[in-house]
């Protein structure tokens, strides 16, 4: 019988640990975006937030030392409702939407149902 890698992790670590590791927004935690000019951003939906450039710095240096990427990996730093939410380690909200709306990747996700005061976003 073939077991999926996630099946093994669930048995060893438990579903909660796995959900907290892979759950929610992976921007800057599990992936990032690379632009043709070498720019690196936390997510494809944040092309204007450059955290480094591969023509100037190694990927590993950017990945481990970018202030933005380091902050995105610590969900205890999230602001607003996302920072207080019991699901912040499993969800974490969409960091691109927070950045687009508040110009801050750590701000609360305005698209979350728990942030209903932002549901009527004005048209751009």
N, C-alpha and C positions, 0 to 999 in steps of 0.2 A: 504494500500500500504506500503511495506517495503522499507525503505531507507537505503542505505549503509552508514556506518560512514563517508566515504569520501564525500558523497553527502551533508550531514549535514555540514561538515567543509567548503565545497565550498560555500554553502549558507551563512554561518556565517562569514567566513574569506575572501573569495574570492579565486579564482583559483591560483593567483600568490603567495599568502602566503602559500597555500598548496603545490604548486610545489617547493617552496624554502625549505619547511620543509622536504618533503619526496624525493625530486628530487636528482638525481645524486648519487654519491658514498656515501654509508652509513657507511663506515668504521670508527669506533670510534664515530660516531654520532648516529646511529640507531642500530648498532649491533657490535659485536666483535667475536673473535674465542677463543674457549677453547680447550686446548690440554689435552690429558689423564694424563700428569704429573702435571697438574694444571696451566701451563703457559697460559697467556692471551695475545692475539695479536689483533690488530685492525681489522684484516680481515683474512679469511682462506688463502688468497693468500699472506700473509705476516707472515708465521709461524716462521721466523727467527727474527722478531721484537717483542720481549717480553716486555710487559708494566707492568707486575706484575705476581704473582703466587698465586693461590687460597689457597695453602697450607700454605702460609705465611701471606696473607693479605685478607681481605674480598673483595668480588666482588664490593660492593658499594664504598669502599675506592679506589680501582683501577679505577673504572669507573669515579669517580668524581675528583681524584687527579693526575692521570697519566698525565705528561706533554704532551706526544704525543697525547693522546685522547683529552685533552683540546685544543691543537692546531688544531686538525682535525675538531673541532666543530666551529672554527672561520675561515670562508672562506676568510676573509679579510687578512689573513696571507699567502695565497697561493702565490707562486713565479712565475716568468716568465709570459707567456701568460695567464695561468690560473688565476693568480692574477689580471690581467687587463681585462679579458674577461667579456663581458656583461652578459654571461650566468653562471658565477661562482657560483651563489646562486642556480641555477636550475640544473646545471650539476656538476661542481666542479672537473671534470676529475677523472680518476681512480688513487686513491692514491697508490694502490699496484703497478701499472705499473710505476708511478713516483718513488716509493721507489726502485723497481728493477733496474731501469735504472740509477737513480741519487743518490741512497742511502739517499733520503730525501723525506719524505711523503708530504712535502709542495711544492715540485718542480712541474713544469708543466708536464702534461700528454703527453708523447711522442707519444701516439697512437691517439691523437686528430688531426682531419683534419686541425685545425688552427695552428698546430705545424708541418707542412709538412717537415721541415728540418730534422725531426727525422724519417720519414717514411721508409727510407732505413736503418733499424737497422742491424748491422752486426750479422751474425749467431754466436751462442754460441757454 
